[in-house]
Every structure is written in C-alpha cells, then in structure tokens.
Amino acid sequence: MIELLRLIAHVDPKCREEGADRAADWAAGLPRSEATTLATVLAASAACEEDLGALEAQLHAILEISSTGQVNVENLQYLQQIDRTAVTEEIRQYVADLLEE
C-alpha cells in the first residue's frame, strides 16, 4: 500500500498514472479502510493534477474503487476543486458521476 501511495504522489506524471492504474486493478480486493484511503488520496491528487493522462487514470481508479460500494461521496469532495472548464467533456462527466451530480 505504501508503494502504491508513493506512485500516486510521485513527481512524474507517468508514475502517477501507473499508480492510479494499479489502484484500479486492486479495487475489488481492497478492505474498506484501504479503499477509502486510496479514493481520498486519488481525489486530492486529481484536484491538483496538471497532466490529463494522469488525471483520467486517477478518475478511472476512483470510479473502480467507488464501484465496490466501500467509498462515500463525502470522501471525494476534493474533486470539486477541479476546474471543469479546463478539461475534456469525458473528464467533466467522470467528475459529475463521482460526485453524484
């Protein structure tokens, strides 16, 4: 888990994208505490992400983790900080779906 969190918070956007992809792969097997932690860290990371590839991977990972039913929308409030005028329609839709708007 620590290595995964390091990847998600890495300075290199390719590493952040890889970390998000791994988190998505692990989603189904995560206990509630780890699912909540990962989703919250991914949401905080997505809120300040400048690389669109990494952002899309982060949002996809959050969606996968949330689909397990172990994460509440309250854990994803950092996503409200994303400037939706500066991203693609697909990313805007991800954010809206995750925040249940």
VMD Tcl script that draws the C-alpha trace (Angstrom):
set ca {
  {0.00 0.00 0.00}
  {2.81 2.45 0.84}
  {4.49 1.83 -2.52}
  {1.18 2.45 -4.27}
  {0.68 5.73 -2.39}
  {4.23 6.78 -3.34}
  {3.42 6.20 -7.01}
  {0.16 8.14 -6.77}
  {2.00 11.11 -5.21}
  {5.13 10.87 -7.40}
  {6.54 13.96 -9.15}
  {6.50 12.19 -12.54}
  {3.02 12.15 -14.16}
  {3.73 8.76 -15.76}
  {4.31 7.31 -12.29}
  {1.11 8.92 -11.01}
  {-0.74 7.39 -13.95}
  {0.81 3.98 -13.23}
  {-0.15 4.28 -9.56}
  {-3.73 5.10 -10.47}
  {-3.85 2.17 -12.90}
  {-2.62 -0.17 -10.17}
  {-5.18 1.20 -7.73}
  {-7.92 0.48 -10.29}
  {-6.62 -3.07 -10.70}
  {-6.65 -3.64 -6.93}
  {-10.08 -2.07 -6.33}
  {-12.09 -5.26 -5.94}
  {-9.79 -6.73 -3.30}
  {-9.40 -3.72 -1.03}
  {-10.75 -3.68 2.51}
  {-12.94 -0.66 3.30}
  {-10.21 1.27 5.15}
  {-7.76 0.98 2.25}
  {-10.45 1.72 -0.35}
  {-11.41 4.91 1.48}
  {-7.78 5.96 1.91}
  {-6.94 5.34 -1.74}
  {-10.05 7.08 -3.05}
  {-9.41 10.12 -0.86}
  {-5.73 10.35 -1.84}
  {-6.61 9.89 -5.52}
  {-9.28 12.61 -5.28}
  {-6.83 15.02 -3.62}
  {-4.24 14.20 -6.25}
  {-6.75 14.65 -9.08}
  {-7.74 18.06 -7.71}
  {-4.26 19.43 -8.44}
  {-3.30 17.21 -11.39}
  {-1.98 19.06 -14.46}
  {-1.38 16.02 -16.70}
  {-4.59 14.96 -18.46}
  {-3.46 11.33 -18.83}
  {-2.74 11.02 -15.13}
  {-5.99 12.82 -14.28}
  {-8.04 10.46 -16.39}
  {-6.31 7.46 -14.78}
  {-6.94 8.87 -11.30}
  {-10.63 9.41 -12.00}
  {-10.95 5.94 -13.51}
  {-9.31 4.43 -10.41}
  {-11.69 6.36 -8.14}
  {-14.62 5.09 -10.21}
  {-13.39 1.49 -9.92}
  {-12.85 1.80 -6.16}
  {-16.21 3.53 -5.68}
  {-17.99 0.81 -7.63}
  {-17.16 -1.62 -4.80}
  {-19.58 0.28 -2.54}
  {-16.89 0.99 0.05}
  {-16.44 4.71 -0.61}
  {-18.85 7.53 0.18}
  {-19.17 10.63 -1.98}
  {-18.00 12.63 1.05}
  {-14.57 11.03 0.61}
  {-14.33 12.54 -2.88}
  {-15.01 16.20 -2.13}
  {-11.54 17.25 -3.35}
  {-12.88 16.62 -6.85}
  {-14.98 19.78 -6.54}
  {-11.71 21.74 -6.86}
  {-11.15 20.55 -10.45}
  {-11.63 23.39 -12.93}
  {-14.11 21.73 -15.23}
  {-13.76 24.45 -17.84}
  {-10.14 23.40 -18.40}
  {-10.72 19.67 -19.03}
  {-12.35 17.46 -21.63}
  {-16.03 16.56 -21.65}
  {-15.10 12.99 -20.67}
  {-13.30 14.21 -17.55}
  {-16.18 16.57 -16.70}
  {-18.53 13.59 -16.90}
  {-16.26 11.46 -14.69}
  {-16.25 14.19 -12.04}
  {-20.03 14.69 -12.22}
  {-20.65 10.94 -11.94}
  {-18.28 10.56 -9.00}
  {-19.82 13.49 -7.16}
  {-23.29 12.18 -8.00}
  {-24.34 15.44 -9.66}
}
mol new
graphics top color blue
foreach p $ca { graphics top sphere $p radius 0.5 }
foreach p [lrange $ca 0 end-1] q [lrange $ca 1 end] { graphics top cylinder $p $q radius 0.2 }
display resetview
